[in-house]
Amino acid sequence: MNFEALWAQGAQQFQQIFGESWTKALQSFQSADAAGRVPGAAPVQFSSTKLQALQQQYLQDAKELWAQGLQAAPELKDRRFSGEGWAANPVAAFSAAAYLLNARTLMGLAEAVESDEKTKARIRFGVEQWMAAMAPSNFLAFNAEAQKKAIETKGESIALGLKNLLHDITQGHVSMTDESLFEVGRNVATTEGAVVFENELFQLLEYKPLTAKVYERPFLLVPPCINKFYILDLQPENSLIRYAVEQGHRTFVVSWRNPDDSLAHKTWDDYVEDGAMAAIDVVQNITGAEQINALGFCVGGTILSNALAVLAARGDEPVASATFLTTLIDFTDTGILDVFIDEGMVKYREMQLGKGGLMKGQDLASTFSFLRPNDLVWNYVVGNYLKGETPPPFDLLYWNSDSTNLPGPFYAWYLRNFYLENNLVKPGKLIVCGEKMDLANLTLPVYIYGSREDHIVPINAAYASTQVLPGKKRFVMGASGHIAGVINPPAKGKRSHWIRADGKLPATLEQWLEGATEHPGSWWTDWSGWLEGHAGKQIAAPKAYGKGTRFKAIEPAPGRYVKQKV
């Protein structure tokens, strides 16, 4: 049998597999429809009109595809099949077209479900994961590009792919970049500074001033503890930390410790009181400032909001202004992550980790990667293993792979009280560090930023903070996603941001957008101007790190804690 015949046989088998899968899926969904529910889920029904139209469309498209046969390669707009190898091989192109047909149909089937939004989202998510995993591009037997490269390199690409696979098995995660080219403190996290305080949860970094004078109110950044702080200090040209220093702010940053078994008992209260609140106190002691400015990013923003609420309940207001970057405070809309959250799942985590233990960083990283499976999982499976390629160096993806653990009690409490029950926005419902939480007490001015395409903190959820924080507020929306939207230095001249000139904050984001104006480039300059208005007068920059013997420099930034691996 010649090579083309083998390809044709493979394509037919592949289409047969998908056809059978589609039939079984349809039968199972119809059975669920007849029974009224899928086991363990809310009742599932189908729109009969959508279902009939879907069946007719599938039969029509399948008939046209088979009628076309292998005479001409179908046009494939999906970038997984956009390489020359697919276009040059009609059989490969046919296999891809058959896959795309089945993918469209299964997604249409998911969209035809008539049930509550959570059930629909879970069905949609499951179908998306399965379709992403079953793409013919993921298999050497069907990937025309990988086979073409194997022939051209006389099998060397396959050997390199196996080597890459063994390497990734050893390190415990799929390589997204050439990690050997990066080192924390050498070519990422390089802004000059020193560790001036540490406890068992975090190190406090103070950065060397780059201006002769600094603002009298120091500036503290609280990053997420689910990731390492140096997303804010990747390279000099895209470092938010360096940018703040360049603007004349005496800048301090919390560098969370990567938890090991010695921290497996730590709670949310510990991170609020011995983390954010302790950092605020130390910055005040070092600088002598009555008030400071603070910024919280993602989970760091949620921790900061809790710290401010605890302090307010105790009659203390040490923070003059707060910035919240892609932060969840109102957890009504948690986006795609909501598919994982229900009473059963949270109870399981409470039984597993509520009394102690670690939520492994690699498990968390895998979860977040599979929220975008084609971009953050299968793309690298194909490149690393099927084509034997080494992914190009990329600082952001190196950071993304440098995962951190979370203490079990912290994680379980966070899931229940925020993601499941949304207790922070209920006055008096939540008790943190012995104090009843009431966001109405947070009257300080705040700057709230959300990214338009964020899949971790949906833009509607970022905007929702404007409705629960009572002080003077400024809201800005940036383009792109959770990280790329935030790490967008002005010098790059990339992306856009939206501002509403009249400062109004109506009930919904849609209403806010009606009066918002798009501005080209980074939002950083707008934020810098806002922060300057809360920073006080300028004073001579300090000549040394810390203060006296109590807060002397312990070691150079970025410190030991950030270098700890899971």
Secondary structure, DSSP 4 states (H G I P E B T S, - for coil): --HHHHHHHHHHHHHHHHHHHHHHHHHHHHHHHHHTB-TTSSB-EE-HHHHHHHHHHHHHHHHHHHHHTTSSPPP--SGGG-SHHHHT-HHHHHHHHHHHHHHHHHHHHHHTEES-HHHHHHHHHHHHHHHHHT-GGGSTTT-HHHHHHHHHTTTHHHHHHHHHHHHHHHHTS--SS-GGG--BTTTBS-S-EEEEEE-SSEEEEEEPPSSSEEESS-EEEE--TTS-GGGGSSSGGG-HHHHHHHTT--EEEEEE----GGGTT--HHHHIIIIIIHHHHHHHHHH--S-EEEEEETHHHHHHHHHHHHHHHTT---EEEEEEES--SS-S--GGGGGG-SHHHHHHHHHHHTTS-EE-HHHHHHHHHTTSHIIIIIHHHIIIIIS-PPPPP-HHHHHHHS---EEHHHHHHHIIIIIIT-GGGSTTT-EETTEE--GGG--S-EEEEEETT-SSS-HHHHHHHHHH--S-EEEEEESS-TTTTTS--GGG--SEEEE-TT----SSHHHHHHT-EEEES-SHHHHHHHHHTTS--EEEPPSSSSBTTTB---EETT-SGGG---
